[in-house]
Amino acid sequence: MEINSQNNQEGEQTQLIERELLLRLPEGEGTVLVSVKKVTGDSEEVVYEKTHNKEEQGIRVIVKDSGTVKYKIYFDNQYGNDYEVVF
């Protein structure tokens, strides 16, 4: 686990903690585009996007943040599931 810091909107330092998301890829042959989006209110920000070979079966995605954060996972731009991560 890695810890960094950044300034929040009030200019105060916030510690960023690193967590790992373990994602199971869809079955089949070929490749799949994996997108991880951080949900903040009504908006979503892409924090990870990469094409993977489905033969990998599962991947690890590192995210850094603080507090409790919701992430949405997409496979080939189709919604897969949500993760709520406590940092």
C-alpha positions in Angstrom: 0.0 0.0 0.0 1.3 3.4 -0.9 0.3 6.7 0.6 0.6 10.1 -1.1 -1.0 13.5 -0.4 -2.7 16.2 -2.4 -4.4 19.4 -1.5 -8.2 19.4 -1.3 -10.5 22.3 -2.4 -9.8 24.2 0.9 -6.0 23.9 0.4 -5.6 21.3 3.1 -3.5 18.2 2.5 -5.4 15.0 2.1 -3.6 11.6 2.3 -4.2 9.4 -0.8 -4.1 5.7 -0.1 -3.5 3.1 -2.8 -5.9 0.2 -3.1 -6.2 -2.7 -5.6 -9.3 -3.6 -7.5 -9.4 -7.3 -8.7 -11.5 -7.5 -11.8 -12.7 -10.6 -13.5 -12.8 -10.3 -17.3 -15.7 -11.5 -19.4 -15.2 -15.1 -20.8 -14.5 -15.7 -24.4 -11.9 -15.1 -27.0 -10.3 -11.8 -28.2 -9.9 -8.6 -26.4 -12.0 -6.4 -24.1 -11.7 -2.7 -23.2 -11.8 -2.3 -19.5 -12.8 1.1 -18.1 -12.9 2.1 -14.4 -14.8 5.3 -13.6 -14.7 7.2 -10.3 -18.2 8.4 -9.4 -18.5 11.8 -7.8 -22.1 13.1 -7.4 -23.6 13.0 -10.9 -20.3 12.8 -12.8 -17.9 10.0 -13.7 -14.2 10.4 -14.3 -12.2 7.7 -16.1 -9.3 6.6 -13.8 -8.2 3.5 -15.8 -8.8 2.4 -19.4 -6.9 -0.3 -21.2 -7.5 -3.1 -23.6 -6.9 -6.6 -22.2 -6.8 -10.1 -23.7 -9.8 -12.1 -22.3 -7.4 -15.0 -21.8 -6.0 -13.0 -18.8 -9.3 -13.9 -17.0 -8.6 -11.4 -14.2 -6.7 -8.1 -13.8 -5.5 -5.9 -11.0 -6.2 -2.1 -11.2 -4.5 0.3 -8.7 -6.6 3.3 -7.5 -5.5 6.1 -5.2 -7.9 8.3 -3.2 -9.2 9.0 0.3 -12.4 8.4 2.2 -15.1 6.1 0.6 -15.2 6.2 -3.2 -17.6 4.5 -5.7 -16.2 3.1 -8.9 -18.1 1.8 -11.9 -16.6 -0.9 -14.1 -17.3 -1.1 -17.9 -16.3 -3.8 -20.3 -16.3 -2.7 -24.0 -18.4 0.4 -22.9 -21.0 -1.9 -21.3 -21.7 -1.5 -17.6 -20.3 -4.4 -15.5 -20.6 -3.6 -11.8 -19.8 -1.2 -9.0 -17.1 -1.2 -6.3 -17.2 0.9 -3.2 -13.7 1.3 -1.8 -12.8 2.5 1.7 -9.4 4.1 1.7 
